[in-house]
Amino acid sequence: MMLVFSVLTSLVLTFLVKQGARARVRYFLILMFAFVILSVVGGWLMYPFPF
């Protein structure tokens, strides 16, 4: 589910912020990678806390 959120959010932000195909592709990949990595790190940090 977080992967779908990462892709869709990155796609929308890319079209709002960047112009030009090459800049959009690069920005999209960087944002998607950041969202996925931060989601995994956040889940890993919250794992020890039993909520």
ROZATI-297466 format. One record per atom (N, C-alpha, C): residue number from 0; atom name; x, y, z. Coordinates in steps of 0.02 Angstrom, whole numbers, always signed. Layout:
> NUM;CA;X;Y;Z
...
//
This chain:
> 0;N;+41;-59;+0
> 0;CA;+0;+0;+0
> 0;C;+44;+63;+0
> 1;N;+98;+61;+38
> 1;CA;+142;+119;+40
> 1;C;+177;+130;-27
> 2;N;+188;+76;-64
> 2;CA;+220;+82;-130
> 2;C;+173;+119;-178
> 3;N;+109;+103;-176
> 3;CA;+60;+138;-218
> 3;C;+57;+212;-199
> 4;N;+55;+226;-133
> 4;CA;+55;+295;-110
> 4;C;+118;+332;-134
> 5;N;+175;+299;-129
> 5;CA;+239;+330;-149
> 5;C;+239;+347;-224
> 6;N;+215;+301;-264
> 6;CA;+214;+312;-337
> 6;C;+166;+369;-355
> 7;N;+106;+367;-328
> 7;CA;+56;+417;-346
> 7;C;+75;+487;-320
> 8;N;+100;+490;-260
> 8;CA;+120;+555;-232
> 8;C;+179;+583;-271
> 9;N;+227;+541;-287
> 9;CA;+285;+564;-325
> 9;C;+264;+588;-394
> 10;N;+218;+553;-425
> 10;CA;+194;+572;-491
> 10;C;+160;+640;-490
> 11;N;+116;+651;-442
> 11;CA;+81;+715;-437
> 11;C;+129;+772;-423
> 12;N;+173;+763;-375
> 12;CA;+222;+815;-358
> 12;C;+268;+831;-416
> 13;N;+287;+780;-454
> 13;CA;+331;+790;-511
> 13;C;+298;+834;-563
> 14;N;+235;+821;-578
> 14;CA;+201;+862;-628
> 14;C;+187;+933;-604
> 15;N;+181;+942;-538
> 15;CA;+170;+1009;-512
> 15;C;+234;+1051;-509
> 16;N;+291;+1019;-499
> 16;CA;+352;+1056;-484
> 16;C;+398;+1063;-545
> 17;N;+407;+1010;-583
> 17;CA;+458;+1011;-636
> 17;C;+428;+1018;-706
> 18;N;+469;+1046;-751
> 18;CA;+450;+1052;-821
> 18;C;+504;+1019;-863
> 19;N;+484;+986;-916
> 19;CA;+531;+951;-958
> 19;C;+532;+877;-939
> 20;N;+534;+835;-990
> 20;CA;+529;+762;-978
> 20;C;+588;+735;-939
> 21;N;+649;+756;-956
> 21;CA;+708;+729;-922
> 21;C;+709;+749;-847
> 22;N;+692;+811;-833
> 22;CA;+691;+834;-763
> 22;C;+636;+799;-724
> 23;N;+579;+787;-756
> 23;CA;+524;+753;-722
> 23;C;+541;+681;-705
> 24;N;+572;+646;-752
> 24;CA;+589;+576;-739
> 24;C;+639;+572;-682
> 25;N;+689;+614;-683
> 25;CA;+741;+613;-630
> 25;C;+709;+631;-562
> 26;N;+669;+682;-560
> 26;CA;+636;+703;-498
> 26;C;+589;+649;-472
> 27;N;+551;+618;-517
> 27;CA;+506;+564;-498
> 27;C;+543;+506;-465
> 28;N;+598;+485;-496
> 28;CA;+636;+429;-468
> 28;C;+667;+446;-400
> 29;N;+692;+506;-394
> 29;CA;+721;+527;-329
> 29;C;+667;+529;-275
> 30;N;+609;+558;-290
> 30;CA;+555;+562;-241
> 30;C;+528;+493;-222
> 31;N;+519;+451;-272
> 31;CA;+492;+384;-258
> 31;C;+541;+345;-215
> 32;N;+605;+348;-231
> 32;CA;+656;+314;-192
> 32;C;+656;+340;-120
> 33;N;+651;+405;-112
> 33;CA;+651;+435;-45
> 33;C;+589;+413;-5
> 34;N;+531;+414;-36
> 34;CA;+470;+393;-2
> 34;C;+474;+320;+21
> 35;N;+498;+276;-24
> 35;CA;+502;+205;-7
> 35;C;+552;+193;+49
> 36;N;+611;+223;+43
> 36;CA;+662;+214;+95
> 36;C;+639;+241;+162
> 37;N;+609;+301;+162
> 37;CA;+585;+330;+225
> 37;C;+528;+289;+255
> 38;N;+487;+259;+214
> 38;CA;+433;+217;+240
> 38;C;+461;+155;+274
> 39;N;+511;+124;+243
> 39;CA;+542;+65;+272
> 39;C;+578;+83;+338
> 40;N;+615;+137;+337
> 40;CA;+651;+159;+398
> 40;C;+601;+177;+453
> 41;N;+547;+212;+436
> 41;CA;+497;+229;+486
> 41;C;+464;+167;+516
> 42;N;+448;+118;+475
> 42;CA;+420;+56;+500
> 42;C;+469;+18;+543
> 43;N;+532;+19;+524
> 43;CA;+583;-15;+563
> 43;C;+593;+19;+631
> 44;N;+590;+85;+633
> 44;CA;+597;+121;+697
> 44;C;+537;+111;+743
> 45;N;+477;+102;+715
> 45;CA;+418;+93;+756
> 45;C;+406;+21;+776
> 46;N;+443;-26;+748
> 46;CA;+432;-97;+761
> 46;C;+436;-116;+835
> 47;N;+485;-88;+873
> 47;CA;+489;-110;+944
> 47;C;+433;-84;+989
> 48;N;+395;-36;+967
> 48;CA;+343;-7;+1010
> 48;C;+276;-42;+997
> 49;N;+249;-78;+1046
> 49;CA;+187;-116;+1037
> 49;C;+125;-72;+1046
> 50;N;+101;-43;+994
> 50;CA;+40;-2;+998
> 50;C;-20;-42;+979
//
